[in-house]
Amino acid sequence: MITILGPTASGKTPLAAHLAFRMNGEIISADSRQVYRRMDIGTGKDLADYVVDGKQIPYHLIDICEPGTKYNLFQYQQDFIDAYQDIQDRGVQPILCGGTGLYIEAVLKGYHLSPVPQNQELRNKLEGISLEELTRMLEELKARNGSVMHNTTDVDSCQRAIRAIEIETYNLQHPMPQRELPAVDSLIVGVSIDRELRREKITRRLKARLEEGMIDEVRGLLDSGIPAEDLLYYGLEYKYLTEYAVGKLSYDEMFRQLEIAIHQFAKRQMTWFRGMERRGFKIHWLDAMLPMDEKVDRILALYSDNSTFEAPSLNTNT
């Protein structure tokens, strides 16, 4: 497999699509929010990126569940395995592409996970606690578990933090068995973009998406009966646009706070990817500003040398 990762606004999706075009490949998304239907602009699906020279590039794990549901890492892992096996069985090249580092790491290393039931007693106990305090509690649980799950990228609301605490508490009380799912051999390519250029692209893209109707998208989801607290759960665009839609933020406050949050999100993505390198993953970094054909050629050259990649060894302390 080939994995293409990078922070938001780095251009990883167009790169994956052009690579798939050259290799007759199919793309498996590794984005924790693009799984939801009707959440298109806010999650940055940019489905036009999957058309190269008039050819539709097949993609998987996008638009597979309804808004309001709580898709999680366990479900993603199962869905990834199904898609990966189907692509392999048809003799096609699988390309994993996304920015959700935990999802990428879980499938490449073969984490063995179990579904975690809701703990209503714990939820009642945590209700009303500030996000800052919940984050501190989560960090303590992660330290006790030796866990790399639940990066602050994924816990930017109290609801998400409570769910993360619920999972870490369950795992502490029910230790996970030895990981049984196979690691996946993959060439890993990272798209590196200059920090100031990334910030410029994020701001420009945010303005464009607002002009394209991102606010109307959120209002439409609310009008369809999805509770505001469920949209707040998804964080970033859906958190701040929902607060604007229900009158908690002015337009200028929404834009300013959301812009800052996306910049912080991109920074945390890069922190995760650097952590992956420390945990044994070899990432081949490419400059985002290279011409598209040159980037694809470099990936193909790396791929032709089978010695350049292998699955990371399993470390049950990770």
PyMOL commands that set and color helices and strands:
alter all, ss='L'
color gray80, all
select helices_A, chain A and resi 12-23+47-50+73-89+101-109+120-126+131-145+152-154+158-173+195-212+214-223+228-233+236-245+251-278+292-304+306-308
alter helices_A, ss='H'
color red, helices_A
select strands_A, chain A and resi 2-5+25-29+51-52+55-56+59-60+93-98+187-192+283-287
alter strands_A, ss='S'
color yellow, strands_A
deselect
rebuild
show_as cartoon
